[in-house]
Amino acid sequence: VTQAAIFRHFPTKADLWSAVGEAVADRLTSVWQRAIEGHTDPTDRIRALIATQLQQIEATPALPAILHSRELNVDNATLRERFRGVLQQYQGLLVADLEGMAANGTLMKTVQPPDAAVLLTSLVQGIAIRWSLGSRRFAIVPEGMRLLDVQLALFAGKENSG
């Protein structure tokens, strides 16, 4: 693909980034919905959401780079807002399930679901950065799920059995 061919379809760099942002956002929201379908237990839904997000990062290693790019953070406010909305949607799904955990007694009363959702999102982001900087030398999904188990045990006020 040549630069000329790309700009035939996308008149500006901002248009190109906008299309990339929409494609990524659409794919993420679609896989999140598929991940939680059929799960009624809130903890299972959280596990499915986290696993799916890690799988998406593994399948698209450029995703963390895109999210930390100059295009997103400095040059393109529209793209930044689009990804902020996607992140809020993901956190909203986590908050709903964390509220379900609070209702069924598997979340300590002192843990607020919105705060816990930020911690879970940060867990995924931290693993993604460590995986990227470490030249992808570890299996991101098992590592993330192992750390998720630790976090869920902390949320429940239990010692981690794994």
QUIQUI-V64135 format. One line per field, one symbol per residue. phi: phi as a letter, one per 40 degrees, with the letter a starting at -180 (. if undefined). psi: psi as a letter, one per 40 degrees, with the letter a starting at -180 (. if undefined). A space follows every 10 residues. Layout:
# QUIQUI-V64135
phi->???
psi->???
This chain:
# QUIQUI-V64135
phi->.ccccccccb dbcccccccc dccccccccc cccccccgcb ccccccdccc dccccccccb dcddcccbcc dccbcbcccd cccccccccc ccccddcccc ccccgbbdcc ccdccccccc ccdccccccc ccccffcbcc cdccccccdc ccccccgbcc cb
psi->hiddddeddh didddddddd dddddddddd dddddehehd hddddddddd dddddddddg eedddddeid ddedegdddd dddddddddd dddddddddd dddeeehide hhdddddddd dddddddddd dddeffeihd dddddddddd dddddefiih e.
